Amino acid sequence: SKREIKMRKLDSTKVRPLKTEQLLHIEDHDFALRPGFGGSPIPVGIDVQVESIDSISEVDMDFTMTLYLRHYWKDERLSFRSNKNKSMTFDGRLIKKIWVPDVFFVHSKRSFIHDTTVENIMLRVYPDGNVLFSLRITVSAMCFMDFSRFPLDTQNCSLELESYAYNEDDLMLYWKHGNKSLSTDEHISLSQFFIEEFSASSGLAFYSSTGWYNRLFINFALRRHIFFFVLQSYFPAMLMVMLSWVSFWIDRRAVPARVSLGITTVLTMSTIMTGVSASMPQVSYIKAVDVYLWISFLFVFLSVIEYAAVNYLTTIEERKQLKKRGKASGMYSMDAVQAMAFDGCFHDPDVDMDLTPFPDPCEENETRASQTNISNADTPRLKRKRSLKGNVGRIILQNNHVIDTYSRIIFPSVYIVFNFFYWGLYI
């Protein structure tokens, strides 16, 4: 009746198929089922073009990659007549009305299809039913990294593709063009890594509840740039170790100078180690950089311990000399260390200097000597001063402890051997 015809026209749920949909016979088939349902598995070829590797995160142990993912399969239900045998190209609006492979990324954390200015989806259908389905995707996936050789390490990561619903009895994933199915942009570069190689491989994955699935792998190897870490970690550590050796050349009685130098180098090494650890994941094993920094810290710490031993043995030695000399009448005789603690001046037992229990500071002594009426040639104190000035180098060398002498050779030699062994082992 006319009323029924009018009601059909007003029914918004019944949309008239587009011409392209009529040409592809979309309304005539049930595309909820895969092509060739009930028969042999449908082969789906894959090829990938990697546009960029956006980031590598050691802390999160993942990487982010942008790529073009292309699928190839044949669906005879989409075949159409064409006099010129030309294909038809569509955007993402047709995808929801036909069957497409349900490929997903294994171990992915986040992924999305680019949608500016429209969804980056392309569907191309050929007259014989062959289909090309292309997507532009950014995906973040896990990469199981080993930091035992950090920062001299090479990381092997992979992006894995697999069908979510169809096991090997229904769908067979394979690389469309073999090893040539994976291509990369020539300008791909990373701030901390060299990209050594890209390779494609395939395998099977088993799930106890659903069976065996075809899985494709995009493998790539990343070798870390070492120069950044040399400047930020290794070189400063070397300088701190060498700086700690300066104390071996400072007179053993200059307690403030040697103690201050030792504490400064120890604190600086602690700061370097803390900075490196803060930028790394908290792993339960020792990294290569930890070995180097802890050995360097040990050298700096031993230089402080070395001076503690020198100071202790020097004190014992001078006490023995004090006992042999005895006490002068009417005053106490102090050793050189005690004298320096009082007036801050350098004293040497080989230069005959009589020290009172509370001697005046050096500047007061010089002022008092200049105010005396006795000539410079006849003043014993000034004679001793001239002798001290002329033989400072000799006195310092003579008053170095034997431990300092050996330390000047042993510490640098052992550290050089350690560096040769370290760099030879990890490079």
C-alpha positions in Angstrom: 0.0 0.0 0.0 0.9 3.6 -0.3 1.2 4.0 3.4 3.7 1.1 3.8 5.8 2.6 0.9 5.8 6.0 2.7 6.8 4.4 6.0 9.7 2.6 4.4 11.0 5.9 3.0 10.8 7.5 6.4 12.6 4.6 8.1 16.1 6.0 8.8 17.5 2.6 9.8 17.4 1.4 6.2 20.1 3.3 4.4 20.5 2.8 0.7 23.8 1.2 -0.3 26.4 3.4 -2.0 27.4 2.7 -5.6 30.8 1.4 -4.5 29.1 -1.0 -2.0 26.8 -2.2 -4.7 29.7 -2.8 -7.0 31.6 -4.8 -4.3 28.4 -6.8 -3.4 28.9 -5.9 0.2 25.2 -6.4 1.0 25.2 -9.9 -0.5 27.7 -11.5 1.8 28.3 -12.0 5.5 31.6 -10.3 6.2 31.6 -11.4 9.8 33.1 -14.7 8.5 36.7 -14.8 7.2 37.2 -15.6 3.4 37.0 -19.3 2.7 35.4 -20.1 6.1 35.5 -23.8 6.8 38.3 -24.5 4.4 42.1 -24.0 4.5 43.5 -21.1 6.4 43.6 -17.8 4.6 47.1 -16.5 3.9 47.7 -12.9 4.9 50.9 -11.3 3.7 52.6 -8.5 5.7 55.1 -5.9 4.9 56.3 -3.0 7.1 58.0 0.3 6.4 59.5 1.8 9.6 59.2 5.5 9.5 61.0 6.4 12.7 62.1 5.1 16.1 60.8 7.9 18.3 62.3 7.0 21.7 64.1 4.4 23.7 63.4 4.4 27.5 65.8 2.4 29.8 63.8 3.2 32.9 60.5 1.9 31.4 62.3 -0.7 29.2 60.3 0.1 26.1 60.6 1.7 22.7 58.2 3.8 20.5 58.1 3.2 16.8 56.1 4.7 13.9 55.5 2.5 10.9 53.4 1.7 7.9 51.7 -1.7 8.3 50.4 -3.2 5.1 48.2 -6.4 4.8 47.7 -8.4 1.7 45.0 -11.1 1.3 42.4 -12.3 -1.2 38.6 -12.1 -0.6 36.7 -13.3 -3.7 33.5 -11.8 -2.2 34.9 -8.3 -3.1 35.7 -9.1 -6.7 34.1 -6.9 -9.3 34.0 -6.4 -13.1 36.4 -3.8 -14.6 36.9 -3.2 -18.2 40.3 -1.6 -17.6 41.3 -4.0 -14.8 41.9 -1.1 -12.4 41.8 -1.2 -8.7 39.5 0.9 -6.4 40.9 2.8 -3.4 38.9 3.6 -0.3 39.5 5.3 3.0 38.7 4.0 6.5 34.9 4.3 6.2 34.7 1.0 4.3 36.8 -1.0 6.8 33.9 -1.4 9.2 31.8 -3.2 6.6 34.2 -5.8 5.4 36.4 -8.5 6.9 40.0 -7.4 7.7 42.8 -9.3 9.6 42.8 -8.7 13.3 46.6 -8.2 13.7 47.8 -6.8 17.0 51.2 -6.0 18.5 52.3 -8.5 21.2 53.8 -6.9 24.4 52.6 -3.4 23.3 51.8 -0.8 26.0 50.2 1.9 23.9 49.4 2.3 20.2 47.2 4.4 18.0 46.4 5.0 14.3 47.2 8.5 13.2 44.1 10.6 12.4 45.3 13.9 11.2 43.7 15.2 9.1 41.7 12.0 8.7 42.4 8.5 9.8 45.6 7.3 8.0 43.9 4.2 6.6 43.9 3.0 3.0 42.0 0.1 1.4 42.7 -0.9 -2.2 40.6 -3.6 -3.8 41.5 -5.2 -7.2 39.0 -6.8 -9.6 40.1 -10.3 -8.8 39.4 -9.8 -5.1 43.0 -9.1 -3.9 43.0 -6.5 -1.1 45.7 -4.1 0.2 45.0 -2.7 3.6 47.5 -0.1 4.9 47.7 1.7 8.3 50.1 4.3 9.8 50.6 3.4 13.4 52.7 4.5 16.4 53.2 1.8 18.9 55.1 1.6 22.2 56.2 -1.9 23.1 58.3 -3.7 25.7 62.0 -4.4 25.1 63.6 -6.8 27.5 67.0 -5.0 28.1 70.1 -6.3 29.7 72.2 -3.6 31.4 75.0 -5.7 32.7 77.3 -4.0 30.1 75.8 -0.5 30.4 76.8 1.9 28.9 78.9 -0.3 26.6 75.9 -2.5 25.8 74.0 -3.5 22.7 70.2 -4.0 23.0 68.2 -6.4 20.9 64.5 -5.4 20.6 61.7 -6.8 18.6 58.2 -5.8 17.6 55.9 -8.8 17.3 52.7 -9.1 15.2 50.1 -11.8 15.6 46.4 -12.4 14.9 44.3 -12.1 18.1 41.4 -14.4 17.2 42.5 -16.6 14.4 44.9 -19.4 15.1 47.0 -21.2 12.5 43.9 -23.3 11.4 42.1 -20.1 10.2 44.8 -17.6 9.3 48.4 -17.8 8.2 50.6 -14.7 8.6 53.7 -14.5 6.6 56.1 -11.9 5.3 54.9 -10.9 1.8 58.3 -10.4 0.2 60.5 -12.5 2.5 63.5 -10.5 4.0 62.6 -7.6 1.7 59.3 -7.1 3.4 60.9 -4.9 6.1 62.2 -1.5 4.9 63.4 1.5 6.9 63.7 5.2 6.3 67.3 6.2 5.5 67.3 9.1 7.9 66.4 7.1 11.1 68.7 8.2 13.9 68.7 8.2 17.7 70.4 10.4 20.2 71.9 7.6 22.3 72.0 4.7 19.9 73.4 3.4 16.6 70.9 1.3 14.7 73.1 -1.7 13.7 70.5 -3.8 11.8 66.9 -4.5 11.0 65.7 -8.0 10.2 62.4 -9.8 9.8 61.7 -13.3 11.1 58.7 -15.5 11.9 57.7 -18.2 14.3 54.8 -19.8 16.2 53.3 -18.9 19.6 51.4 -21.3 21.7 48.6 -20.5 24.1 47.2 -23.4 26.2 43.6 -22.4 25.8 43.5 -21.4 22.1 46.3 -23.2 20.3 49.1 -22.2 18.0 49.4 -18.8 16.3 51.6 -17.5 13.6 53.8 -14.7 14.8 56.0 -12.2 12.9 59.0 -10.4 14.3 60.6 -7.1 13.5 64.1 -7.4 15.0 66.6 -4.5 15.4 69.8 -4.1 17.3 70.8 -0.9 19.0 74.4 -0.1 20.1 74.8 2.8 22.5 76.8 5.9 21.9 79.7 5.8 24.4 81.0 9.3 24.0 78.3 11.0 26.1 79.0 8.7 29.0 82.7 9.2 28.7 82.2 13.0 29.1 79.6 12.7 31.9 80.9 9.8 33.9 84.2 8.2 33.0 86.3 11.2 32.4 85.2 13.0 35.6 85.9 9.8 37.6 89.4 9.6 36.1 90.1 13.2 37.0 89.0 12.7 40.6 91.2 9.6 40.9 94.2 11.6 39.5 93.4 14.5 41.8 93.5 12.3 44.8 97.1 11.4 43.9 98.2 15.0 44.4 98.1 14.4 48.1 101.1 12.0 47.7 103.2 15.0 46.7 102.1 17.3 49.6 104.2 17.4 52.7 103.0 14.8 55.2 102.7 17.5 57.9 100.3 19.6 55.9 97.3 18.0 57.6 94.5 20.4 56.5 95.6 20.4 52.8 95.7 16.6 52.5 92.6 15.9 54.5 90.6 18.5 52.6 91.7 17.2 49.3 90.8 13.6 50.2 87.3 14.5 51.5 86.6 16.7 48.4 87.5 13.9 46.0 85.4 11.3 48.0 82.3 13.5 48.0 82.7 14.3 44.2 82.9 10.6 43.4 79.8 10.0 45.4 77.9 12.7 43.5 79.0 11.2 40.1 77.8 7.8 41.2 74.4 9.1 42.5 73.8 11.0 39.2 74.4 7.9 37.1 72.2 5.7 39.3 69.3 8.2 39.2 68.9 7.9 35.4 68.9 4.1 35.4 66.3 1.5 36.3 66.8 -0.1 39.7 68.1 -3.5 38.6 69.4 -6.2 40.9 72.7 -6.8 39.1 75.9 -4.9 38.7 76.3 -2.8 35.6 79.6 -2.1 33.8 79.6 1.6 34.8 79.0 0.6 38.4 82.2 -1.5 38.3 84.2 1.4 37.0 82.8 4.0 39.3 83.1 1.8 42.4 86.7 0.9 41.6 87.5 4.6 41.1 85.8 5.4 44.3 87.9 2.7 46.0 91.1 4.3 44.7 90.0 7.7 46.0 89.1 6.2 49.4 92.4 4.4 49.6 94.3 7.6 49.0 92.6 9.0 52.2 93.4 5.9 54.1 97.0 6.1 52.8 97.4 9.5 54.4 95.9 8.3 57.7 98.6 5.6 57.8 101.3 8.1 56.9 100.1 10.5 59.6 99.9 7.8 62.2 103.4 6.4 61.5 104.8 9.9 61.4 103.4 10.7 64.8 104.8 7.5 66.3 108.2 8.2 64.7 108.4 11.7 66.1 107.3 10.6 69.5 110.3 8.2 69.6 112.6 11.0 68.6 111.1 13.2 71.3 111.8 10.6 73.9 115.5 10.3 72.8 116.0 14.1 72.9 114.5 14.4 76.4 113.2 17.6 77.8 115.0 20.9 77.7 115.4 22.8 81.0 112.5 25.1 81.8 110.4 24.4 78.7 108.7 21.6 76.8 109.9 20.5 73.5 107.2 20.0 70.9 107.5 18.0 67.7 106.9 19.5 64.2 103.3 18.4 64.0 102.3 20.1 67.2 104.2 23.2 66.3 102.4 23.5 63.0 99.1 23.1 64.8 99.9 26.1 66.9 101.3 28.6 64.5 100.4 27.2 61.0 104.0 27.5 59.9 106.2 24.7 58.4 108.8 23.3 60.8 111.4 20.8 60.2 113.4 18.9 62.9 116.6 19.1 60.7 116.6 22.9 61.0 117.5 23.7 64.5 114.4 25.6 65.8 113.7 26.0 69.4 110.0 26.1 70.1 108.4 27.3 73.3 105.2 25.8 74.6 103.2 28.6 73.1 105.2 30.2 70.3 104.0 33.3 68.5 102.6 33.1 64.9 105.0 33.4 62.0 104.0 36.9 61.1 104.5 38.1 64.6 107.9 36.5 64.7 108.9 38.2 61.5 107.6 41.6 62.8 109.4 41.1 66.1 112.7 40.2 64.3 112.5 43.3 62.0 112.1 45.5 65.1 115.2 44.3 66.8 118.4 46.3 66.7 120.5 43.2 65.9 121.8 43.1 62.3 120.4 40.5 59.8 123.7 38.8 59.5 123.9 38.2 63.2 120.4 37.0 63.8 120.1 33.2 64.1 116.4 33.2 63.3 116.9 35.0 60.0 119.7 32.6 59.2 117.4 29.7 59.7 114.8 31.5 57.6 117.2 31.9 54.6 118.3 28.3 55.0 114.6 27.2 54.9 113.8 29.2 51.8 116.8 27.9 49.9 116.1 24.3 50.7 112.3 24.0 50.7 112.3 21.4 47.9 115.0 19.4 49.5 113.3 19.5 52.9 109.9 18.4 51.4 111.5 15.5 49.6 113.4 14.4 52.6 110.4 14.6 54.9 108.1 12.5 52.7 107.2 9.2 54.2 108.3 6.0 52.5 104.6 5.1 52.0 104.1 8.3 50.0 107.1 7.4 47.8 105.7 3.9 47.0 102.1 5.3 46.6 103.3 7.6 43.8 104.2 4.5 41.8 101.7 1.9 42.9 98.5 3.8 42.7 98.9 5.1 39.1 100.3 1.8 37.9 97.4 -0.3 39.3 94.9 2.2 38.0 96.3 2.0 34.5 96.3 -1.8 34.6 92.6 -1.7 35.7 91.7 0.6 32.8 93.3 -1.6 30.2 91.6 -4.6 31.7 88.2 -2.9 31.9 88.1 -1.4 28.4 89.5 -4.6 26.9 86.8 -6.7 28.6 83.8 -4.6 27.7 84.6 -3.2 24.3 
